[in-house]
Amino acid sequence: MLNCLPPYALGYLATAVRRGGHQVRILDCPLHRLDVTSLVELAAREKPEIIGFTLFSSDFAAVAEACRALRRLPDSPALVLGGIHPSSYAIPTLQALPEADYVIAGEAEESLPALLSALESPAPGSLARIPGLGWREEGRVRSNASSLCADLDTLGLPAWDLINPLHYQAFPPTLFVRQRPFAPLITTRGCPFHCTYCGGHNVSGYRLRSRSLDLVFSEISLLRERFGIRELHIEDDNFTWDRGRVVRFCEELLRRDWRLTWTMPNGVRLDTLDLELLCLMKRAGCYFLILGVESGSDRILQHMRKKITQAQVVEKAALVARAGILPHAFFMLGYPGETEADLRATLDLALRLPLIGAHFSIFRPLPGTAISEELLARGEIQEFVFTTAKSTFASAVYAPRGFTPGQIKTWQRRMLVAFYFRFRILWRYGLEVLRHPGLAVNLFRRAWLYLFRA
């Protein structure tokens, strides 16, 4: 396990379920290293009426095993699946998992309490009125259109008492952590961009919606007072999209003088950055961000619908470094249509940029994405790849024409070695390890996964 975040999406669901008068518990199996046997034993003791799973495509096999085992209990609970996979493939998910009773596609803060009420007091047609619900009826699978929350402030705050961030300090989402304890924070939902490889819109849509800064700062206050949080990891898909809002956020942090540090480990759009904004962010405590670059080939960037160019990447990365913020970048390799020349261009760009870190992930076909639909139509992949692929972006489950998955994995190792085994990078990471000895363990974990595991 490289990193493990508090499941704050479940925290919001827990708040919604509590409002409906129901009791709820969040069980983070990866954090507590619970296997299927332990989960079933716990369910047999506590006898919950309903169990929900957050389902990522990479976890399909594990969740399927858990559902089969839970279904064998004498008083089997109702089983509900949510998250990105069923949001992208609601009906096929239920068809592939006959042990599951329901799926919920999209944002579930309205849908899950409505489902609980419908199960508590069944009424004809009640399931058909629940947004995003998939269920079985008269021998066939039915599903409703999902909906999005128009006003995020109505969701309140996540149930942080159920997802205590202090339990996650050993698994930071980035290699660089300036202050502990840290906690994730979400201030917006949705993404107006249409990158071909991303399925985030299947959960939160294309329209960017923002929480009020008053509520955001109420949550930060709670995190500081209850858990002593000193660093925030802003996990928005597009935190810097609204420049004025970012300015107000930074000015309020400076006014309150909390001396918090903060990062953006989920990536930012390069075309939203300028030097004035970056310098303000730096003064307000931002010290690290990840740039969503993906490729050094303008041809591949255009196919990805990234709406950026290599020249813009070079310009904006220089601004980040000039502002005194540590720049890291996401790169992707093995994207459909890539050639060796494109891969070399990506490596060359990564080496030219003033980065202190680079994440070279291997392209993975995900359900409900534009590029996966294209690959399915051309017969280059089959639907089973969505549920049988290995579980990390360090594994090659697809290769563009002219490559094998093994060759793509070799390219990943080559890029990692070429980037990190340079004096400037080794020196910087050596200093970080001296300041924060715990970083060495995280470095070893990542190196082992990306360099030595297939």
N, C-alpha and C positions, 0 to 999 in steps of 0.2 A: 504494500500500500504506500504510494508516494505521497499523496495528500488526501485529506478527508475533511470536508467542510461540514459545519453544522447544517443539517438539512432545513434551511430557513424556509423553503417552499412548504415543507410539512408544518413548519411553525405557523405560517399563515393559515393553513388548513385547520390546524388544531384550534386556533383562535375562533375560526368560523364554526367549528363543530361544538366548541364550548358554548358559544352564543345560542346554539340550538338546544342547550340543556343536556348534552351528552358528555360522558366521560371519555377521555382519550389519553393514549400513551404513545409516545414515539420511540420506536426501538431501532437503533442504528446498528444493524448487524455487522457491517464492516468494521466499525469502531470497536465493538465489543467482541469481534471475531467469533460470532455465533454461526454455527453451521446449521444445516437443515434439521438435524436431529435435535439440537438444542432448542431451535425455534419451535418445533412440534411439541417438545416436552413442556415448554413454557406455555404454549397455547392450551395444552391438555390440563395444566394446573389452573390457569387463570380463566379459561373458558370465555374468551371474548365473543361477542355476537357477530362482529365483522372484523376482517383483517384486510388492510390495504397495502399494496406494494407500489413503490415508485419503480417503473420499469424502463431501463435503458436497453437499447438493442443488444449491447454487449453482455447484458445480464440475463438475457432471455432464458438460457438453459438453466441457470440457477433458480430463477423465479418459477419456471415450469416444474422443476423438481420439488420446490417447496409447496407449490399448489397441490401437486399430486399427493404429497405426504400429508398435508393438512386435510385433504378431502377424505383420507382414510380414518380420521378421528371419529369416534362414535357421535359426538355432537359437533359436527363440522361447522365452522363459522362461514358466513358469506364472504366470498373473496372478490376484492375489487382491485383493478389495476389502473394506475394513472401514470402520468409522465410523458416523456417525449415519444417513446415507441407507440403506445396506444393512441396518442394524439395524432401521430402520422399515419397509423394503420389500425384504426379502431376495429372494423369488422374482421379483417384477417387475424388480428390478435386473438379475438374471442374464438375464431374458428380453429386456430392453432393450439389454443389452450382450453380444451373442453372442461377442465376442472375449475376455471374461473367463472364467476357468475356475472360480473359487470366490468366494463371499462368506462373511464371518464376521459374524454379528449379535451384538451385545452385547459384553461384556468378553472379550478374546481372549487373555489371558495363558495360559490352559490350552489353548485351541483351536488357536492358531497353531503352537506346538511339536508338538502332536499331529498336525496336518496335515503338517508337515514330515517327521515320522517315518513317517507313512502313505505319503507320496510316496517316501521313501527305501527303505522296505521294504513294498511293497504286500501287503495281505492281504485276503481276502474279508470284506466287512462292516465294514472299519476306518473308512471315512468315515461310516457311519451312527452311529458311537459318538462322534463329535466334536461337542461342544456348539456350537450356533449356526451350524454349517456349512451352506452351500448349494452344490450341485453338480449337474452334469448326469449322468444315468445312463439308458441305454437310450432316448434321445430325449426325456426329460422332465427337468424341474428338480425336485430334491428339496431339502428343508431340514430341519434338526433344531432342536429347541427350544434356546434359549440358556440359559446358566447364569451365576450371579454368584459372585464370589469371596467366601466367607464370612469369611475372615480376611485383611484387607488386608496385614497384616505379612508374610504368606508371600510376597508379591510382591517384598519387598526394596526396594531403591532404584532409581530410574530410571537408565539408563546415561548419566549426565551428560557423560561423555567424548565421546558421540556427538551431544549436543545442547548444546554449549557456550553458556551464557547470555551470555557476553561478545560473541558474534556478533550479539546482538539488542538492543543498547543504543540503536540509532538508532530503534527502533520501539516505544516504550513503550505499554502498553495504556491509559494515562490521560494526560491533559494535565499532571497534577501529579506530579512525581517529586522527592522531597526529596534522596535520595542515590543515587549510582551507584557500582558496578554494582548492578543489581537482577536478581531472578530470580523466576519463578512458583513456587508451592508448592501442592500439593494435600494436604489432611489427611483428607478424607472423600469418600465416593462415595454417590450415591443422593439422592433427594428424596421426602419423604413427602407432598408436596402434588400436587394434580391440576390445575394451571393448564391451561386448554384449549388454549393456543397453544404449549405446550412439549412437545418430543419427547424430552427428556433421559432419561425413564424407559425408553425403548426400548434405551438402552445400559446404564444403571446401575441401573435399577429404582427402586421406590418406597421400599425400606427403606434407611434411612441407616446406613452402615457407616463406622466410624472407624479410622484408623491409631492405634496407640499413640503417646502423646506422646514416649516414649523414642525410637521410630524417627523421628518427626518431627524431634526435636532432633538426632538423628544426621545427618539429611539437611541440616539448617541448618548444622551444624558442617562438613560436607563442602563445602557451598557457600561458606562463609566462608573455609575454609582453602585450597581448591583454586582458587577464582575471585575471592576477595576481596569477596563479596557483602555489601552494606551495607543493602539494602532488599529486603523480601519482598512479593510480590503474591499474596495468598491467593486462589486461584481456585475455592474450594469453592462449590457451589450453596447450601449451608446451614451455613456455618462457625459461626454463632451459635445454631444450633438447640439444642445441648446447653450450657446456660449454665455448668454446673459445669466442663465441659471447657475452655471459653474462659477461665474464671477461672484454672484450673491452667496453661493455656498462658501467660497474661499474667504470672502469678506466677513462672513459671520463666524467662521472658525477663528480668524484673526481677532475679531472683536471679543470673543469669549476667552481667548488666550488659554485654551486647554492644553496646548503643547502636544497635540496628537500628531502622530505621523500617519500617512496614508498612501496607499498604492492602488493601482488599477490592474490587477492580474488577469482580468478577462479580456484585455485588449482594448485599444481605442482606434477610432478612425483617424488616419493620418491627415485627411483633408479638413478636419475640424480644429487643427492645432495652429497657433501662431505664437510668436515669441512673447508678446505681451501677456497672453493668457498663461503660457507655460511658466513665466517668471512669477506671476501671481500665485499659481498653484504651488510652486516651489516654496514661496514665502509662507503659504498656508499649511505646509507640512508634507506635501507630496514629494517623494524622493525616488519613486520607481514606477515605471509604466511599461506595458507591453504593446508594441505596435503590431497591428494586423497587416503584415506584408504579404505573406503566402508564397510569392514567386518573384524571381528576378527576371522573368520573361514577360514583356509587355503583351505578347500574343496570348500567353496563358492567363494573365491578369484580365485581359479583355474577355476571354471565354468564361472566366469565373464571375464576370460582372462586378468586379471589384471597384470599378470607376476610379482607379488610381493608376499612375504610371511609375516606372522605375525612377524617373527623374524626380517625381514628387516624393518618393520614398527617401531618396538621398537628401533632398532639401529639408524635409520635416525631421528626419532623424538627427540631422545636424543641429536643428533648432532645439530639440529636446536636450541634447548634450550641452549645448551652449547655455541653456537655462539652468544647468546643474542637476537635472533629473537623470537618473540612471536609465538608459534605454535598453530594453530587451525586445525581441521580435519573435513572432510566430511565422514559421515557414512550413510549407506543405510540399511533399514530393510524391510522385506516382500518380498525379492527376491525369485523367484521361486526355490523350493527345500529346502528352509530354514526350520530348525527345531527349537524348543525351545533351544536346546543346542547351535545352531549357534547364536541365538539372545543373549543368555547369554554370549557367547564368545565375541561378539561385545561389549556388555556393559562392560565386564571385561577389555577388551583391552582399551577402552576409559578411564576407571578409572585409569588404570596403567600408561598411557602415560603422559608426562609432558605438557599437553595441557592447554591453557587458555580459550578454547572454543571448542564446538563440535556441528556440524550440523547433526541432525538425520533426514534424509529425508525418506519418504516412497516410496518404489519402485513404479514406474508408467510405464505401458507398453506404449512405444512411437512408432509411425509408422516408418518403415524403419530400425529398430534395429534387431540385430540377435536374441535376446531373444524374441522379439515380434513375429517374424516369427516362432520361435519354439513353442510358446504358441498358435498361430493361427493353426499351423499344428496339434497340440494335441487337439484342441478344447477347450482349457482352457479359451480363450478369443474370442470375436467376434470383427470385425473391428469397430463396432460402439463405442467401448470403447475409441477409439482415438479421437472422436469428442464430446462425451457426458460426459467425466470424469470431475470431479471438478477441479478447476483451480490452485491448489497449491500442492506442495509436502508435505503439512501437512495433506492432505486428502487421505484416503485409498480407492482406486477404484479397487484394486485387492488384493487377499490374496493367498499365497501358500496353497497347500493342507494341511489340518489339522488345518487351521486357518480361521477365518472370518475377513472381513475388520475391524470390530469393535475391535477385539482382537489385530490386528496389530496397530491400533491407540492407544490402551491401552499400548502396548509395547513402542510406541514412547513417550508417556507421562511419563512412568516409567523411561525410559532412561534419558529424560531431567531432571526430578526431581533428579534422582540419581547422575547425573553429576554436575548439577549447584548448588544444595543445599548442598554444602560442604563448610566448613569454608574457605579454601584456595581460592576457586572460588568466594564466596560471598565477601570476603575481597578485592580481586583484582577488582571486578566490582564496589564495593563501592568506592574505590579510584578513579577509572576512572570516576564515576559519579561526584565526588567532583571536579575533574579537568575539566570535560566537562559536565556540567549539562544537555545539550541537549541530552546526551546519554540515560537519564532516559526514555524519550519518546519512543525512538527506542526500548529499552529493553521491555517496556510495550507492544508495538505493537507486538513484536515477541512472547512474553509470551502468549498474548491473542490468537494469531493465532494458535500456536502449542499446547497449553495446553487446551484451552477452546472451540475452534471451531472444529467441526467434520471434 
